[in-house]
């Protein structure tokens, strides 16, 4: 019986690409998963042009029990939808379809910034992540009113 490893088409293609010296994004080539940087390259211009924001990313904070969505305002007029007090923001875990809400603290209020926006300034929204449900590398969808950003990769 022959115990030599069999080459699949994907490993053969990857090996030939690497041998040729072609630039291959390692995280995408090796795992087949999109990274936060590659998401930004593919979708960033859309959100800047249509919503006036540059999405910085989603990060785990507080030992993973909260998620922080960061964005930079490019056009305060278009970005106003993200700070509308009537629109409730949700972060939806794409694996389980669980909607994560913004926690409201008794003396502080909601953990989101709703002040008048200024261009070239960064803002954030904090979401609860009970039990550390969303892990690093997980995908989430941000929904605030009509604003929707799908496939964000959690860093």
Backbone bond lengths (Angstrom), bond angles and torsions (degrees), N, CA, C in turn:
res aa  C-N    CA-C-N  psi(-1)  N-CA   C-N-CA  omega(-1)  CA-C   N-CA-C  phi
1 X - - - 1.456 - - 1.529 108.04 -
2 X 1.305 116.54 138.19 1.463 122.46 -177.81 1.527 109.51 -88.92
3 X 1.349 117.54 120.15 1.462 122.09 -177.87 1.527 112.36 -101.80
4 X 1.304 119.22 14.31 1.462 120.86 178.71 1.517 109.09 -73.87
5 X 1.342 116.56 141.84 1.458 118.81 -178.13 1.529 110.96 -66.25
6 X 1.299 115.53 141.42 1.456 120.74 178.01 1.513 109.59 -87.71
7 X 1.283 115.45 141.45 1.461 120.52 178.51 1.518 108.71 -93.19
8 X 1.286 115.25 127.76 1.456 119.76 174.38 1.516 108.42 -88.03
9 X 1.303 116.01 165.59 1.458 120.47 179.70 1.520 111.06 -59.01
10 X 1.350 117.77 -41.21 1.470 120.08 -177.89 1.520 112.03 -66.56
11 X 1.342 117.82 -40.20 1.468 118.47 179.13 1.518 110.78 -70.94
12 X 1.314 117.64 -34.22 1.460 120.59 177.04 1.521 110.65 -64.92
13 X 1.343 117.21 -45.10 1.459 121.03 178.11 1.513 111.52 -63.31
14 X 1.329 117.12 -43.54 1.458 120.79 179.19 1.523 110.78 -62.88
15 X 1.321 116.39 -43.83 1.461 120.22 179.83 1.524 110.83 -62.53
16 X 1.338 117.08 -41.22 1.463 119.10 -179.58 1.524 111.44 -69.72
17 X 1.333 117.88 -35.79 1.456 120.48 176.58 1.522 111.36 -65.20
18 X 1.331 116.30 -44.51 1.455 119.99 179.56 1.523 111.27 -65.56
19 X 1.325 117.14 -39.06 1.459 121.10 179.93 1.523 111.38 -67.15
20 X 1.346 116.46 -31.71 1.467 119.82 -178.97 1.524 112.00 -77.55
21 X 1.331 117.05 -11.97 1.462 120.22 179.99 1.509 113.18 85.24
22 X 1.326 117.71 10.19 1.464 120.34 179.12 1.518 109.58 -69.38
23 X 1.318 115.76 145.27 1.460 120.79 179.17 1.518 109.51 -77.30
24 X 1.324 116.84 118.17 1.457 122.18 179.42 1.517 107.72 -124.37
25 X 1.348 118.74 124.16 1.465 119.01 176.26 1.524 109.28 -59.63
26 X 1.311 116.94 116.51 1.456 122.10 -172.70 1.517 112.99 -58.50
27 X 1.334 117.81 -47.70 1.459 119.71 -175.47 1.516 111.39 -62.99
28 X 1.330 118.23 -37.85 1.458 120.79 -179.68 1.513 109.99 -75.08
29 X 1.348 117.64 -42.60 1.453 120.74 -177.14 1.522 111.72 -66.69
30 X 1.319 117.27 -41.00 1.447 120.28 -175.15 1.523 113.71 -79.37
31 X 1.306 117.80 -37.78 1.455 119.49 -174.74 1.510 113.35 -109.60
32 X 1.340 117.66 -16.16 1.449 120.18 -177.19 1.522 112.40 76.93
33 X 1.325 118.39 6.89 1.467 122.61 -178.57 1.513 109.76 -107.04
34 X 1.302 115.02 142.74 1.459 120.56 178.89 1.525 109.14 -78.25
35 X 1.329 116.92 139.83 1.457 121.47 177.16 1.524 108.87 -92.47
36 X 1.322 116.06 169.27 1.464 120.61 178.56 1.526 110.66 -62.26
37 X 1.325 117.55 -37.93 1.468 120.76 -179.95 1.524 110.95 -65.92
38 X 1.339 117.42 -43.12 1.460 118.84 -179.78 1.527 110.99 -70.11
39 X 1.347 118.11 -31.49 1.467 120.57 174.85 1.521 109.11 -61.77
40 X 1.340 115.95 -44.88 1.460 121.06 -178.14 1.532 110.52 -63.35
41 X 1.329 117.28 -39.87 1.464 120.56 178.44 1.523 111.44 -61.70
42 X 1.331 116.98 -39.84 1.468 121.00 -176.34 1.524 113.55 -79.88
43 X 1.336 118.01 -33.68 1.462 120.63 -171.98 1.524 114.86 -117.63
44 X 1.313 118.67 -12.65 1.458 122.36 -173.21 1.514 114.17 -57.68
45 X 1.314 116.95 -43.96 1.464 120.42 -177.87 1.529 112.00 -63.25
46 X 1.335 117.03 -36.89 1.468 120.98 178.16 1.533 110.99 -58.46
47 X 1.336 116.68 -47.51 1.463 120.25 -177.56 1.525 111.70 -70.72
48 X 1.304 118.79 -33.27 1.467 120.74 175.90 1.520 110.73 -66.48
49 X 1.324 116.02 -45.43 1.461 120.83 -176.57 1.531 112.57 -71.46
50 X 1.328 117.81 -43.86 1.462 121.14 -173.17 1.527 115.00 -93.71
51 X 1.313 117.77 -29.23 1.469 120.54 -175.80 1.522 112.87 -118.07
52 X 1.326 118.68 -6.87 1.457 121.62 176.95 1.513 114.88 72.56
53 X 1.350 117.26 24.56 1.465 120.60 179.63 1.517 110.78 -132.72
54 X 1.316 114.85 148.49 1.459 122.97 171.28 1.520 105.56 -106.69
55 X 1.320 117.41 112.45 1.462 120.80 -177.85 1.523 108.69 -77.02
56 X 1.337 115.10 117.09 1.461 121.28 -179.66 1.525 109.57 -79.29
57 X 1.333 117.57 -44.09 1.455 119.81 176.93 1.512 113.57 151.06
58 X 1.331 114.11 -179.03 1.461 122.90 177.19 1.522 106.99 -119.68
59 X 1.336 116.00 126.15 1.462 121.37 -176.11 1.527 109.93 -125.55
60 X 1.325 115.39 144.67 1.464 120.81 172.96 1.522 108.36 -77.91
61 X 1.322 117.09 131.52 1.464 122.46 177.34 1.524 108.15 -132.62
62 X 1.323 117.18 170.64 1.469 122.84 -179.69 1.523 111.60 52.83
63 X 1.322 115.70 51.76 1.468 122.99 179.31 1.522 112.05 57.90
64 X 1.318 116.96 29.20 1.458 121.34 176.99 1.512 114.77 87.91
65 X 1.330 118.18 0.36 1.462 120.53 -178.80 1.524 112.52 -87.73
66 X 1.327 116.41 -1.81 1.460 121.90 174.12 1.517 108.22 -142.40
67 X 1.336 115.51 155.71 1.454 122.60 176.75 1.523 108.00 -121.90
68 X 1.319 116.59 136.27 1.459 121.36 -178.39 1.528 108.70 -113.67
69 X 1.331 116.32 118.36 1.456 122.70 174.76 1.522 107.94 -94.14
70 X 1.335 117.24 119.62 1.458 122.97 -179.02 1.522 109.91 -111.26
71 X 1.338 115.31 139.12 1.458 120.28 175.55 1.520 109.63 -146.89
72 X 1.331 115.34 153.97 1.460 122.57 177.87 1.513 107.46 -113.22
73 X 1.321 116.99 133.58 1.455 122.13 -177.92 1.524 110.02 -83.61
74 X 1.323 115.29 126.98 1.456 122.48 176.48 1.533 109.30 -100.33
75 X 1.341 115.97 -44.40 1.469 122.60 179.95 1.527 108.08 -130.12
76 X 1.347 118.68 104.46 1.466 121.13 -176.54 1.535 113.79 -57.56
77 X 1.312 118.45 -32.92 1.462 120.60 179.73 1.512 112.51 -64.97
78 X 1.308 116.90 -47.27 1.469 121.03 179.33 1.524 111.82 -71.99
79 X 1.316 117.59 -32.95 1.462 121.67 -176.64 1.528 113.27 -78.64
80 X 1.318 117.76 -6.36 1.465 121.51 -177.22 1.528 112.74 -57.84
81 X 1.328 117.66 -25.73 1.464 121.16 179.75 1.531 111.72 -60.75
82 X 1.323 117.72 -27.78 1.460 120.73 -178.04 1.521 113.30 -76.65
83 X 1.329 117.39 -18.22 1.467 119.88 -179.68 1.521 112.52 -112.24
84 X 1.322 117.21 12.97 1.463 121.28 177.81 1.528 109.05 -64.84
85 X 1.326 116.99 119.38 1.465 121.28 -176.89 1.524 112.86 -65.91
86 X 1.327 117.47 -24.20 1.471 120.53 -179.61 1.520 112.42 -78.14
87 X 1.328 117.60 -23.27 1.462 122.07 -178.70 1.526 109.75 -88.63
88 X 1.302 116.94 122.63 1.464 122.12 178.89 1.524 109.97 -87.21
89 X 1.327 117.74 120.52 1.471 119.61 178.89 1.529 111.71 -78.46
90 X 1.327 115.15 141.98 1.462 122.41 175.77 1.516 108.78 -135.51
91 X 1.301 115.31 146.49 1.452 122.70 173.34 1.518 104.89 -116.44
92 X 1.315 117.81 118.54 1.459 121.56 -175.53 1.521 109.53 -103.79
93 X 1.324 116.24 122.15 1.464 121.47 175.93 1.518 107.25 -71.60
94 X 1.330 117.23 119.81 1.456 120.37 -175.37 1.524 112.80 -70.92
95 X 1.323 118.65 -23.28 1.460 121.14 -179.73 1.529 111.77 -75.02
96 X 1.329 117.30 -40.48 1.466 120.67 -175.33 1.522 113.47 -112.10
97 X 1.339 117.21 -7.23 1.472 123.49 -176.36 1.527 112.24 61.46
98 X 1.333 116.92 26.55 1.455 122.21 177.44 1.526 109.10 -84.29
99 X 1.329 116.74 130.47 1.469 121.83 178.76 1.523 108.61 -91.13
100 X 1.312 116.08 123.74 1.461 122.48 178.54 1.520 108.24 -102.51
101 X 1.326 117.24 130.71 1.462 122.39 -175.84 1.527 111.22 -103.01
102 X 1.324 114.43 169.21 1.461 121.91 175.65 1.523 107.42 -81.92
103 X 1.327 118.85 122.89 1.457 119.95 178.65 1.532 111.36 -69.44
104 X 1.304 116.06 146.56 1.473 121.29 177.06 1.526 107.70 -113.49
105 X 1.318 116.00 120.61 1.456 121.61 178.64 1.526 108.95 -89.96
106 X 1.306 117.47 145.69 1.461 122.32 -174.10 1.529 113.23 -57.61
107 X 1.309 118.06 -48.59 1.467 121.11 -177.02 1.527 114.00 -94.19
108 X 1.319 117.34 -13.81 1.455 121.22 -174.98 1.523 112.53 -105.03
109 X 1.315 116.91 -37.26 1.458 121.64 -174.11 1.517 109.96 97.95
110 X 1.341 116.60 -160.00 1.455 121.34 -179.65 1.524 111.02 -68.04
111 X 1.322 115.40 145.96 1.465 121.29 -179.46 1.525 109.82 -88.16
112 X 1.347 114.82 63.14 1.454 121.44 175.60 1.510 108.54 -147.87
113 X 1.305 116.53 153.48 1.459 120.83 179.99 1.530 109.14 -93.45
114 X 1.340 115.85 127.84 1.456 120.92 179.60 1.529 111.60 -127.16
115 X 1.315 117.96 15.68 1.471 122.70 177.97 1.530 109.25 -68.81
116 X 1.330 117.55 162.45 1.467 119.60 175.55 1.529 110.59 -55.94
117 X 1.324 116.09 134.46 1.461 121.40 -174.56 1.522 112.48 -81.22
118 X 1.325 115.24 147.81 1.461 122.73 176.09 1.526 108.38 -124.00
119 X 1.329 116.23 142.16 1.465 121.29 178.88 1.527 110.81 -63.84
120 X 1.313 116.06 147.09 1.472 124.89 178.37 1.520 113.55 61.19
121 X 1.310 116.44 28.43 1.465 121.18 176.44 1.523 108.26 -120.93
122 X 1.332 116.62 145.15 1.463 121.48 -178.61 1.522 111.10 -95.03
123 X 1.330 115.47 145.58 1.460 123.27 -179.68 1.523 108.41 -134.03
124 X 1.338 116.40 168.19 1.461 120.36 -178.79 1.511 111.14 -145.64
125 X 1.327 114.59 162.05 1.463 123.72 171.20 1.524 105.42 -137.11
126 X 1.328 116.69 131.36 1.465 121.95 179.26 1.527 109.11 -101.15
127 X 1.332 116.48 134.16 1.464 122.40 177.88 1.521 109.30 -120.06
128 X 1.323 116.80 143.44 1.457 120.78 174.25 1.518 109.52 -70.55
129 X 1.314 116.71 146.30 1.462 122.84 177.65 1.524 107.50 -134.51
130 X 1.350 116.72 71.05 1.470 120.04 -172.67 1.528 112.55 -58.08
131 X 1.336 114.00 131.05 1.452 120.47 179.56 1.519 113.66 68.25
132 X 1.329 117.57 12.32 1.459 120.23 -178.11 1.521 111.88 64.02
133 X 1.332 116.33 36.94 1.459 122.58 -176.13 1.528 112.52 -52.56
134 X 1.326 117.10 -49.11 1.469 121.37 -179.26 1.527 108.51 -88.86
135 X 1.306 115.62 122.09 1.462 121.95 -178.00 1.524 110.35 -97.81
136 X 1.315 115.96 166.62 1.465 121.62 174.08 1.528 108.59 -59.19
137 X 1.330 115.95 134.06 1.460 120.82 -178.07 1.520 112.95 91.47
138 X 1.354 117.00 -11.54 1.459 120.30 177.52 1.518 111.34 -70.50
139 X 1.304 116.17 161.18 1.461 121.48 179.42 1.516 110.20 -109.73
140 X 1.332 114.49 139.63 1.457 120.99 179.57 1.527 109.98 -134.19
141 X 1.333 115.38 159.21 1.454 122.35 174.52 1.515 107.59 -118.43
142 X 1.325 116.93 127.73 1.454 122.29 177.66 1.520 108.53 -94.69
143 X 1.345 116.23 130.66 1.458 121.59 178.16 1.522 108.29 -129.45
144 X 1.344 116.26 121.64 1.465 122.79 173.46 1.523 105.98 -136.62
145 X 1.321 116.66 102.35 1.465 119.85 -176.56 1.515 109.91 60.09
146 X 1.342 117.94 -123.76 1.465 122.48 178.56 1.525 113.16 -84.52
147 X 1.322 116.84 -10.19 1.464 121.43 179.20 1.511 109.03 -76.28
148 X 1.328 115.79 130.98 1.467 120.49 179.79 1.518 108.46 -144.66
149 X 1.341 116.55 123.70 1.464 122.45 176.31 1.522 107.81 -123.33
150 X 1.328 116.39 106.41 1.458 121.43 -175.72 1.523 110.97 -96.26
151 X 1.325 115.50 150.89 1.456 121.55 173.66 1.510 115.88 77.93
152 X 1.338 118.21 18.60 1.463 120.27 177.60 1.526 109.09 -64.91
153 X 1.318 116.50 134.97 1.454 121.61 -179.01 1.519 109.21 -95.55
154 X 1.332 117.37 126.45 1.456 122.67 -178.86 1.524 109.33 -78.57
155 X 1.325 115.39 127.78 1.482 120.85 179.83 1.509 110.14 -96.62
